[in-house]
């Protein structure tokens, strides 16, 4: 059996993950920026409505993973909030300017997490030496690490992921993520022997608005009248393929 973690960008996506048979939810906001910490309100409702484990991402902004003292203070507060909500775990990653794991800060967040599990997100792919970074995460006691093998997609990084899975030797769970869909997950698992996969499985949702102002823009999104949520059908397809 292979675990399926769904990267959920909303409560609708989180419910699709649960109803489709996913193992757990990594709860994020702003997936177009790689994922940032969701609101307290979303997490509170998620804890009330979901029965599968919830792992919120602890990331104060998009961009790199070198954080200021103010940003780190925000991350600390978010970890405490997740602990008080009794989340199963949290997902974070902090790097040094040299592209290594920021061990002191990561250990601080891990200590604040208390009984929650800790996973390291794809900041791992931005380190200068993936095998060395993996050993660092193992030494710190991380439960799992999300990776595309340092490539744009997990399939493109499959060879490196396979090496990392072998190196991990059950000391940490190496979980491929980035560009994984039902159409390619079987090939990826064959190439990597990974014990878990991470996917968002998004599909577009059209707006029900009758009046539409095509001139005004609220941000950088091209279409203000559609958004994406996790597809229940795709989650079910993935589950049937990998045997969750």
FITORDREN-940057 format. One record per residue (C-alpha): residue in three letters; z, x, y. Coordinates in pm, 1 decimal. Layout:
<atom><residu>ALA</residu><pz>Z</pz><px>X</px><py>Y</py></atom>
...
END
This chain:
<atom><residu>UNK</residu><pz>0.0</pz><px>0.0</px><py>0.0</py></atom>
<atom><residu>UNK</residu><pz>-81.7</pz><px>114.0</px><py>353.8</py></atom>
<atom><residu>UNK</residu><pz>114.3</pz><px>2.3</px><py>658.1</py></atom>
<atom><residu>UNK</residu><pz>-66.8</pz><px>-165.3</px><py>947.6</py></atom>
<atom><residu>UNK</residu><pz>74.5</pz><px>-122.4</px><py>1297.4</py></atom>
<atom><residu>UNK</residu><pz>-86.3</pz><px>-340.4</px><py>1562.0</py></atom>
<atom><residu>UNK</residu><pz>-90.9</pz><px>-219.7</px><py>1919.8</py></atom>
<atom><residu>UNK</residu><pz>-20.3</pz><px>-551.3</px><py>2092.1</py></atom>
<atom><residu>UNK</residu><pz>-97.6</pz><px>-593.5</px><py>2461.4</py></atom>
<atom><residu>UNK</residu><pz>65.8</pz><px>-937.3</px><py>2495.6</py></atom>
<atom><residu>UNK</residu><pz>278.1</pz><px>-1192.8</px><py>2314.2</py></atom>
<atom><residu>UNK</residu><pz>-42.3</pz><px>-1362.4</px><py>2199.1</py></atom>
<atom><residu>UNK</residu><pz>-151.7</pz><px>-1034.8</px><py>2040.2</py></atom>
<atom><residu>UNK</residu><pz>192.4</pz><px>-977.2</px><py>1890.1</py></atom>
<atom><residu>UNK</residu><pz>191.1</pz><px>-1322.0</px><py>1728.2</py></atom>
<atom><residu>UNK</residu><pz>-159.3</pz><px>-1259.4</px><py>1592.9</py></atom>
<atom><residu>UNK</residu><pz>-29.8</pz><px>-936.8</px><py>1439.9</py></atom>
<atom><residu>UNK</residu><pz>260.6</pz><px>-1113.3</px><py>1273.8</py></atom>
<atom><residu>UNK</residu><pz>62.4</pz><px>-1414.5</px><py>1155.3</py></atom>
<atom><residu>UNK</residu><pz>-211.5</pz><px>-1188.3</px><py>1021.3</py></atom>
<atom><residu>UNK</residu><pz>29.1</pz><px>-989.4</px><py>805.7</py></atom>
<atom><residu>UNK</residu><pz>76.4</pz><px>-665.9</px><py>1002.4</py></atom>
<atom><residu>UNK</residu><pz>371.6</pz><px>-441.2</px><py>921.9</py></atom>
<atom><residu>UNK</residu><pz>497.5</pz><px>-399.2</px><py>1278.2</py></atom>
<atom><residu>UNK</residu><pz>400.1</pz><px>-418.3</px><py>1644.7</py></atom>
<atom><residu>UNK</residu><pz>374.8</pz><px>-138.8</px><py>1896.2</py></atom>
<atom><residu>UNK</residu><pz>420.1</pz><px>-341.3</px><py>2214.4</py></atom>
<atom><residu>UNK</residu><pz>223.3</pz><px>-210.2</px><py>2513.9</py></atom>
<atom><residu>UNK</residu><pz>88.7</pz><px>-319.9</px><py>2847.1</py></atom>
<atom><residu>UNK</residu><pz>-222.1</pz><px>-189.8</px><py>3027.8</py></atom>
<atom><residu>UNK</residu><pz>-418.3</pz><px>-73.5</px><py>2724.6</py></atom>
<atom><residu>UNK</residu><pz>-705.1</pz><px>26.8</px><py>2954.3</py></atom>
<atom><residu>UNK</residu><pz>-473.1</pz><px>309.3</px><py>3066.9</py></atom>
<atom><residu>UNK</residu><pz>-371.1</pz><px>399.3</px><py>2713.6</py></atom>
<atom><residu>UNK</residu><pz>-65.6</pz><px>174.4</px><py>2716.3</py></atom>
<atom><residu>UNK</residu><pz>240.8</pz><px>148.5</px><py>2941.4</py></atom>
<atom><residu>UNK</residu><pz>585.6</pz><px>-5.1</px><py>2898.2</py></atom>
<atom><residu>UNK</residu><pz>578.3</pz><px>-386.0</px><py>2877.5</py></atom>
<atom><residu>UNK</residu><pz>806.2</pz><px>-599.5</px><py>3090.9</py></atom>
<atom><residu>UNK</residu><pz>1161.6</pz><px>-686.3</px><py>2990.7</py></atom>
<atom><residu>UNK</residu><pz>1056.4</pz><px>-1051.2</px><py>2982.1</py></atom>
<atom><residu>UNK</residu><pz>782.4</pz><px>-985.8</px><py>2727.8</py></atom>
<atom><residu>UNK</residu><pz>1017.8</pz><px>-785.8</px><py>2508.4</py></atom>
<atom><residu>UNK</residu><pz>1291.1</pz><px>-1048.2</px><py>2530.8</py></atom>
<atom><residu>UNK</residu><pz>1053.0</pz><px>-1322.7</px><py>2421.4</py></atom>
<atom><residu>UNK</residu><pz>908.7</pz><px>-1097.6</px><py>2149.6</py></atom>
<atom><residu>UNK</residu><pz>1254.0</pz><px>-1038.4</px><py>2003.5</py></atom>
<atom><residu>UNK</residu><pz>1308.6</pz><px>-1413.8</px><py>1991.8</py></atom>
<atom><residu>UNK</residu><pz>971.6</pz><px>-1505.2</px><py>1839.2</py></atom>
<atom><residu>UNK</residu><pz>885.0</pz><px>-1216.5</px><py>1608.2</py></atom>
<atom><residu>UNK</residu><pz>1034.6</pz><px>-1133.3</px><py>1271.0</py></atom>
<atom><residu>UNK</residu><pz>838.9</pz><px>-809.7</px><py>1214.0</py></atom>
<atom><residu>UNK</residu><pz>968.7</pz><px>-486.3</px><py>1374.1</py></atom>
<atom><residu>UNK</residu><pz>890.8</pz><px>-427.3</px><py>1743.2</py></atom>
<atom><residu>UNK</residu><pz>837.0</pz><px>-77.7</px><py>1880.3</py></atom>
<atom><residu>UNK</residu><pz>784.1</pz><px>-84.4</px><py>2258.6</py></atom>
<atom><residu>UNK</residu><pz>602.1</pz><px>208.0</px><py>2416.0</py></atom>
<atom><residu>UNK</residu><pz>806.3</pz><px>400.4</px><py>2671.1</py></atom>
<atom><residu>UNK</residu><pz>547.2</pz><px>520.6</px><py>2921.0</py></atom>
<atom><residu>UNK</residu><pz>593.0</pz><px>464.3</px><py>3295.4</py></atom>
<atom><residu>UNK</residu><pz>228.0</pz><px>517.1</px><py>3392.7</py></atom>
<atom><residu>UNK</residu><pz>-115.9</pz><px>611.0</px><py>3269.2</py></atom>
<atom><residu>UNK</residu><pz>-254.2</pz><px>962.1</px><py>3300.5</py></atom>
<atom><residu>UNK</residu><pz>-95.0</pz><px>1275.2</px><py>3158.6</py></atom>
<atom><residu>UNK</residu><pz>240.3</pz><px>1312.5</px><py>2982.9</py></atom>
<atom><residu>UNK</residu><pz>406.0</pz><px>1552.3</px><py>3227.8</py></atom>
<atom><residu>UNK</residu><pz>665.1</pz><px>1338.8</px><py>3401.9</py></atom>
<atom><residu>UNK</residu><pz>865.3</pz><px>1376.6</px><py>3722.5</py></atom>
<atom><residu>UNK</residu><pz>1243.5</pz><px>1340.1</px><py>3733.3</py></atom>
<atom><residu>UNK</residu><pz>1200.4</pz><px>988.3</px><py>3872.9</py></atom>
<atom><residu>UNK</residu><pz>961.1</pz><px>889.7</px><py>3594.2</py></atom>
<atom><residu>UNK</residu><pz>1195.4</pz><px>1033.8</px><py>3334.1</py></atom>
<atom><residu>UNK</residu><pz>1483.1</pz><px>830.9</px><py>3479.6</py></atom>
<atom><residu>UNK</residu><pz>1269.4</pz><px>517.2</px><py>3439.1</py></atom>
<atom><residu>UNK</residu><pz>1196.1</pz><px>609.8</px><py>3077.2</py></atom>
<atom><residu>UNK</residu><pz>1567.0</pz><px>652.3</px><py>3009.3</py></atom>
<atom><residu>UNK</residu><pz>1639.6</pz><px>307.5</px><py>3154.4</py></atom>
<atom><residu>UNK</residu><pz>1360.7</pz><px>152.1</px><py>2944.4</py></atom>
<atom><residu>UNK</residu><pz>1496.7</pz><px>307.3</px><py>2623.0</py></atom>
<atom><residu>UNK</residu><pz>1841.4</pz><px>166.6</px><py>2701.5</py></atom>
<atom><residu>UNK</residu><pz>1691.2</pz><px>-178.2</px><py>2766.7</py></atom>
<atom><residu>UNK</residu><pz>1509.7</pz><px>-169.6</px><py>2432.1</py></atom>
<atom><residu>UNK</residu><pz>1828.8</pz><px>-63.5</px><py>2255.8</py></atom>
<atom><residu>UNK</residu><pz>2019.2</pz><px>-350.7</px><py>2415.7</py></atom>
<atom><residu>UNK</residu><pz>1747.6</pz><px>-591.6</px><py>2299.2</py></atom>
<atom><residu>UNK</residu><pz>1794.1</pz><px>-452.3</px><py>1947.1</py></atom>
<atom><residu>UNK</residu><pz>1432.4</pz><px>-340.3</px><py>1905.7</py></atom>
<atom><residu>UNK</residu><pz>1356.2</pz><px>-165.5</px><py>1577.1</py></atom>
<atom><residu>UNK</residu><pz>1226.1</pz><px>145.6</px><py>1750.1</py></atom>
<atom><residu>UNK</residu><pz>1059.9</pz><px>296.1</px><py>2054.1</py></atom>
<atom><residu>UNK</residu><pz>746.2</pz><px>504.8</px><py>2099.0</py></atom>
<atom><residu>UNK</residu><pz>723.9</pz><px>786.8</px><py>2351.4</py></atom>
<atom><residu>UNK</residu><pz>588.8</pz><px>1134.2</px><py>2415.3</py></atom>
<atom><residu>UNK</residu><pz>663.5</pz><px>1395.6</px><py>2679.0</py></atom>
<atom><residu>UNK</residu><pz>482.0</pz><px>1729.1</px><py>2716.7</py></atom>
<atom><residu>UNK</residu><pz>533.7</pz><px>2048.0</px><py>2911.7</py></atom>
<atom><residu>UNK</residu><pz>271.0</pz><px>2178.8</px><py>3152.5</py></atom>
<atom><residu>UNK</residu><pz>170.8</pz><px>2429.6</px><py>2882.6</py></atom>
<atom><residu>UNK</residu><pz>80.5</pz><px>2156.2</px><py>2634.5</py></atom>
<atom><residu>UNK</residu><pz>384.3</pz><px>2178.1</px><py>2407.5</py></atom>
<atom><residu>UNK</residu><pz>639.7</pz><px>1910.4</px><py>2319.4</py></atom>
<atom><residu>UNK</residu><pz>911.4</pz><px>1880.5</px><py>2585.8</py></atom>
<atom><residu>UNK</residu><pz>1194.4</pz><px>1914.4</px><py>2335.7</py></atom>
<atom><residu>UNK</residu><pz>1497.2</pz><px>1871.8</px><py>2566.3</py></atom>
<atom><residu>UNK</residu><pz>1368.7</pz><px>1553.7</px><py>2727.4</py></atom>
<atom><residu>UNK</residu><pz>1248.4</pz><px>1405.3</px><py>2397.1</py></atom>
<atom><residu>UNK</residu><pz>1588.0</pz><px>1474.2</px><py>2242.5</py></atom>
<atom><residu>UNK</residu><pz>1755.1</pz><px>1302.8</px><py>2539.4</py></atom>
<atom><residu>UNK</residu><pz>1550.1</pz><px>988.3</px><py>2482.7</py></atom>
<atom><residu>UNK</residu><pz>1611.0</pz><px>1007.4</px><py>2108.9</py></atom>
<atom><residu>UNK</residu><pz>1986.2</pz><px>1022.2</px><py>2170.3</py></atom>
<atom><residu>UNK</residu><pz>1966.5</pz><px>722.5</px><py>2404.4</py></atom>
<atom><residu>UNK</residu><pz>1774.5</pz><px>531.7</px><py>2136.4</py></atom>
<atom><residu>UNK</residu><pz>2085.6</pz><px>527.3</px><py>1918.4</py></atom>
<atom><residu>UNK</residu><pz>2010.5</pz><px>336.0</px><py>1595.9</py></atom>
<atom><residu>UNK</residu><pz>1647.2</pz><px>272.7</px><py>1690.5</py></atom>
<atom><residu>UNK</residu><pz>1373.4</pz><px>470.6</px><py>1516.3</py></atom>
<atom><residu>UNK</residu><pz>1154.8</pz><px>694.7</px><py>1732.3</py></atom>
<atom><residu>UNK</residu><pz>780.0</pz><px>747.8</px><py>1705.3</py></atom>
<atom><residu>UNK</residu><pz>568.0</pz><px>994.9</px><py>1902.4</py></atom>
<atom><residu>UNK</residu><pz>247.3</pz><px>851.1</px><py>2048.1</py></atom>
<atom><residu>UNK</residu><pz>-91.3</pz><px>1013.9</px><py>2115.7</py></atom>
<atom><residu>UNK</residu><pz>52.9</pz><px>1256.7</px><py>2367.5</py></atom>
<atom><residu>UNK</residu><pz>51.6</pz><px>1457.1</px><py>2042.5</py></atom>
<atom><residu>UNK</residu><pz>-328.8</pz><px>1478.6</px><py>2067.2</py></atom>
<atom><residu>UNK</residu><pz>-293.5</pz><px>1646.7</px><py>2406.1</py></atom>
<atom><residu>UNK</residu><pz>-86.4</pz><px>1937.2</px><py>2273.4</py></atom>
<atom><residu>UNK</residu><pz>-235.7</pz><px>2285.4</px><py>2253.8</py></atom>
<atom><residu>UNK</residu><pz>-151.6</pz><px>2334.8</px><py>1883.5</py></atom>
<atom><residu>UNK</residu><pz>-135.7</pz><px>2023.6</px><py>1663.6</py></atom>
<atom><residu>UNK</residu><pz>19.8</pz><px>2185.8</px><py>1352.5</py></atom>
<atom><residu>UNK</residu><pz>289.0</pz><px>2353.1</px><py>1562.8</py></atom>
<atom><residu>UNK</residu><pz>358.3</pz><px>2028.6</px><py>1749.8</py></atom>
<atom><residu>UNK</residu><pz>393.0</pz><px>1846.8</px><py>1417.7</py></atom>
<atom><residu>UNK</residu><pz>660.4</pz><px>2090.6</px><py>1300.4</py></atom>
<atom><residu>UNK</residu><pz>845.0</pz><px>2040.7</px><py>1629.0</py></atom>
<atom><residu>UNK</residu><pz>847.2</pz><px>1662.7</px><py>1583.1</py></atom>
<atom><residu>UNK</residu><pz>969.8</pz><px>1701.7</px><py>1226.0</py></atom>
<atom><residu>UNK</residu><pz>1252.3</pz><px>1929.1</px><py>1338.3</py></atom>
<atom><residu>UNK</residu><pz>1356.6</pz><px>1671.7</px><py>1601.9</py></atom>
<atom><residu>UNK</residu><pz>1367.7</pz><px>1388.9</px><py>1347.3</py></atom>
<atom><residu>UNK</residu><pz>1080.3</pz><px>1169.2</px><py>1460.5</py></atom>
<atom><residu>UNK</residu><pz>990.3</pz><px>891.3</px><py>1216.8</py></atom>
<atom><residu>UNK</residu><pz>615.0</pz><px>902.7</px><py>1273.4</py></atom>
<atom><residu>UNK</residu><pz>340.2</pz><px>1040.3</px><py>1493.0</py></atom>
<atom><residu>UNK</residu><pz>27.6</pz><px>858.8</px><py>1609.0</py></atom>
<atom><residu>UNK</residu><pz>-285.3</pz><px>1073.2</px><py>1621.6</py></atom>
<atom><residu>UNK</residu><pz>-662.3</pz><px>1074.8</px><py>1634.1</py></atom>
<atom><residu>UNK</residu><pz>-661.0</pz><px>1434.5</px><py>1516.9</py></atom>
<atom><residu>UNK</residu><pz>-721.7</pz><px>1546.9</px><py>1874.0</py></atom>
<atom><residu>UNK</residu><pz>-1059.6</pz><px>1369.2</px><py>1881.0</py></atom>
<atom><residu>UNK</residu><pz>-1188.2</pz><px>1064.1</px><py>2071.4</py></atom>
<atom><residu>UNK</residu><pz>-1152.5</pz><px>846.7</px><py>1758.4</py></atom>
<atom><residu>UNK</residu><pz>-957.2</pz><px>875.3</px><py>1437.2</py></atom>
<atom><residu>UNK</residu><pz>-1275.5</pz><px>879.9</px><py>1230.3</py></atom>
<atom><residu>UNK</residu><pz>-1408.5</pz><px>1173.9</px><py>1430.4</py></atom>
<atom><residu>UNK</residu><pz>-1076.7</pz><px>1352.0</px><py>1378.7</py></atom>
<atom><residu>UNK</residu><pz>-1043.7</pz><px>1258.4</px><py>1011.8</py></atom>
<atom><residu>UNK</residu><pz>-1057.4</pz><px>1616.6</px><py>882.8</py></atom>
<atom><residu>UNK</residu><pz>-774.9</pz><px>1726.4</px><py>1113.4</py></atom>
<atom><residu>UNK</residu><pz>-572.8</pz><px>1413.8</px><py>1030.2</py></atom>
<atom><residu>UNK</residu><pz>-609.6</pz><px>1493.1</px><py>659.2</py></atom>
<atom><residu>UNK</residu><pz>-469.7</pz><px>1841.3</px><py>724.9</py></atom>
<atom><residu>UNK</residu><pz>-178.4</pz><px>1695.4</px><py>919.1</py></atom>
<atom><residu>UNK</residu><pz>-100.0</pz><px>1442.9</px><py>643.1</py></atom>
<atom><residu>UNK</residu><pz>-93.7</pz><px>1728.7</px><py>393.0</py></atom>
<atom><residu>UNK</residu><pz>121.1</pz><px>1943.7</px><py>621.8</py></atom>
<atom><residu>UNK</residu><pz>366.2</pz><px>1658.6</px><py>682.3</py></atom>
<atom><residu>UNK</residu><pz>436.2</pz><px>1628.2</px><py>308.1</py></atom>
<atom><residu>UNK</residu><pz>640.3</pz><px>1309.7</px><py>356.0</py></atom>
<atom><residu>UNK</residu><pz>864.4</pz><px>1472.2</px><py>619.6</py></atom>
<atom><residu>UNK</residu><pz>710.7</pz><px>1251.8</px><py>889.1</py></atom>
<atom><residu>UNK</residu><pz>456.6</pz><px>971.1</px><py>875.4</py></atom>
<atom><residu>UNK</residu><pz>119.4</pz><px>1072.8</px><py>1018.0</py></atom>
<atom><residu>UNK</residu><pz>-51.3</pz><px>753.9</px><py>1137.3</py></atom>
<atom><residu>UNK</residu><pz>-417.8</pz><px>757.0</px><py>1247.2</py></atom>
<atom><residu>UNK</residu><pz>-513.1</pz><px>555.4</px><py>1553.4</py></atom>
<atom><residu>UNK</residu><pz>-807.0</pz><px>515.8</px><py>1796.5</py></atom>
<atom><residu>UNK</residu><pz>-1119.5</pz><px>318.9</px><py>1719.2</py></atom>
<atom><residu>UNK</residu><pz>-1004.7</pz><px>183.9</px><py>1382.5</py></atom>
<atom><residu>UNK</residu><pz>-1162.9</pz><px>-144.9</px><py>1279.0</py></atom>
<atom><residu>UNK</residu><pz>-1203.3</pz><px>-335.5</px><py>950.7</py></atom>
<atom><residu>UNK</residu><pz>-1552.3</pz><px>-187.7</px><py>915.9</py></atom>
<atom><residu>UNK</residu><pz>-1432.4</pz><px>174.5</px><py>908.2</py></atom>
<atom><residu>UNK</residu><pz>-1071.4</pz><px>168.1</px><py>789.2</py></atom>
<atom><residu>UNK</residu><pz>-1152.2</pz><px>214.8</px><py>421.5</py></atom>
<atom><residu>UNK</residu><pz>-1362.2</pz><px>523.2</px><py>495.9</py></atom>
<atom><residu>UNK</residu><pz>-1085.9</pz><px>662.7</px><py>716.3</py></atom>
<atom><residu>UNK</residu><pz>-819.6</pz><px>615.3</px><py>448.8</py></atom>
<atom><residu>UNK</residu><pz>-1041.6</pz><px>779.9</px><py>188.0</py></atom>
<atom><residu>UNK</residu><pz>-1091.4</pz><px>1081.5</px><py>414.3</py></atom>
<atom><residu>UNK</residu><pz>-729.3</pz><px>1119.7</px><py>526.7</py></atom>
<atom><residu>UNK</residu><pz>-498.3</pz><px>969.8</px><py>259.7</py></atom>
<atom><residu>UNK</residu><pz>-289.7</pz><px>840.6</px><py>550.9</py></atom>
<atom><residu>UNK</residu><pz>5.0</pz><px>611.3</px><py>466.1</py></atom>
<atom><residu>UNK</residu><pz>-42.4</pz><px>390.2</px><py>773.6</py></atom>
<atom><residu>UNK</residu><pz>-300.6</pz><px>295.8</px><py>1035.6</py></atom>
<atom><residu>UNK</residu><pz>-272.2</pz><px>184.0</px><py>1396.4</py></atom>
<atom><residu>UNK</residu><pz>-519.6</pz><px>-54.0</px><py>1561.7</py></atom>
<atom><residu>UNK</residu><pz>-542.3</pz><px>-304.4</px><py>1845.0</py></atom>
<atom><residu>UNK</residu><pz>-826.2</pz><px>-516.4</px><py>1694.8</py></atom>
<atom><residu>UNK</residu><pz>-906.6</pz><px>-675.7</px><py>2029.0</py></atom>
<atom><residu>UNK</residu><pz>-1154.2</pz><px>-951.6</px><py>2099.0</py></atom>
<atom><residu>UNK</residu><pz>-1255.4</pz><px>-1105.1</px><py>2431.8</py></atom>
<atom><residu>UNK</residu><pz>-1099.7</pz><px>-1431.8</px><py>2552.8</py></atom>
<atom><residu>UNK</residu><pz>-1300.4</pz><px>-1629.0</px><py>2813.5</py></atom>
<atom><residu>UNK</residu><pz>-1123.6</pz><px>-1793.7</px><py>3105.8</py></atom>
<atom><residu>UNK</residu><pz>-1103.1</pz><px>-2173.4</px><py>3129.8</py></atom>
<atom><residu>UNK</residu><pz>-1135.4</pz><px>-2158.5</px><py>3509.8</py></atom>
<atom><residu>UNK</residu><pz>-1394.6</pz><px>-2402.9</px><py>3644.9</py></atom>
<atom><residu>UNK</residu><pz>-1410.2</pz><px>-2256.0</px><py>3994.5</py></atom>
<atom><residu>UNK</residu><pz>-1493.9</pz><px>-1885.1</px><py>3999.4</py></atom>
<atom><residu>UNK</residu><pz>-1509.4</pz><px>-1656.4</px><py>4300.2</py></atom>
<atom><residu>UNK</residu><pz>-1751.1</pz><px>-1384.9</px><py>4194.7</py></atom>
<atom><residu>UNK</residu><pz>-1703.0</pz><px>-1181.3</px><py>4511.7</py></atom>
<atom><residu>UNK</residu><pz>-1328.9</pz><px>-1109.2</px><py>4512.8</py></atom>
<atom><residu>UNK</residu><pz>-1183.5</pz><px>-846.0</px><py>4280.7</py></atom>
<atom><residu>UNK</residu><pz>-820.2</pz><px>-808.7</px><py>4174.2</py></atom>
<atom><residu>UNK</residu><pz>-863.9</pz><px>-456.2</px><py>4036.9</py></atom>
<atom><residu>UNK</residu><pz>-1108.7</pz><px>-232.2</px><py>3854.0</py></atom>
<atom><residu>UNK</residu><pz>-1186.2</pz><px>-480.0</px><py>3574.6</py></atom>
<atom><residu>UNK</residu><pz>-1553.6</pz><px>-578.7</px><py>3579.0</py></atom>
<atom><residu>UNK</residu><pz>-1497.8</pz><px>-937.2</px><py>3465.9</py></atom>
<atom><residu>UNK</residu><pz>-1201.0</pz><px>-1113.8</px><py>3624.4</py></atom>
<atom><residu>UNK</residu><pz>-1261.0</pz><px>-1416.2</px><py>3404.2</py></atom>
<atom><residu>UNK</residu><pz>-1197.0</pz><px>-1270.8</px><py>3060.7</py></atom>
<atom><residu>UNK</residu><pz>-934.4</pz><px>-1056.1</px><py>2891.9</py></atom>
<atom><residu>UNK</residu><pz>-870.5</pz><px>-917.6</px><py>2545.4</py></atom>
<atom><residu>UNK</residu><pz>-616.4</pz><px>-1007.4</px><py>2278.2</py></atom>
<atom><residu>UNK</residu><pz>-569.4</pz><px>-905.8</px><py>1918.2</py></atom>
<atom><residu>UNK</residu><pz>-787.7</pz><px>-1109.7</px><py>1683.6</py></atom>
<atom><residu>UNK</residu><pz>-595.6</pz><px>-1293.1</px><py>1410.6</py></atom>
<atom><residu>UNK</residu><pz>-905.8</pz><px>-1290.0</px><py>1190.2</py></atom>
<atom><residu>UNK</residu><pz>-949.3</pz><px>-914.7</px><py>1227.7</py></atom>
<atom><residu>UNK</residu><pz>-583.9</pz><px>-853.7</px><py>1143.9</py></atom>
<atom><residu>UNK</residu><pz>-623.7</pz><px>-1061.6</px><py>829.1</py></atom>
<atom><residu>UNK</residu><pz>-943.4</pz><px>-873.8</px><py>740.3</py></atom>
<atom><residu>UNK</residu><pz>-770.0</pz><px>-539.5</px><py>786.7</py></atom>
<atom><residu>UNK</residu><pz>-472.1</pz><px>-649.1</px><py>578.7</py></atom>
<atom><residu>UNK</residu><pz>-697.9</pz><px>-760.8</px><py>293.6</py></atom>
<atom><residu>UNK</residu><pz>-884.1</pz><px>-428.8</px><py>300.0</py></atom>
<atom><residu>UNK</residu><pz>-587.7</pz><px>-193.1</px><py>306.4</py></atom>
<atom><residu>UNK</residu><pz>-346.5</pz><px>-403.1</px><py>99.3</py></atom>
<atom><residu>UNK</residu><pz>-45.4</pz><px>-426.8</px><py>331.4</py></atom>
END
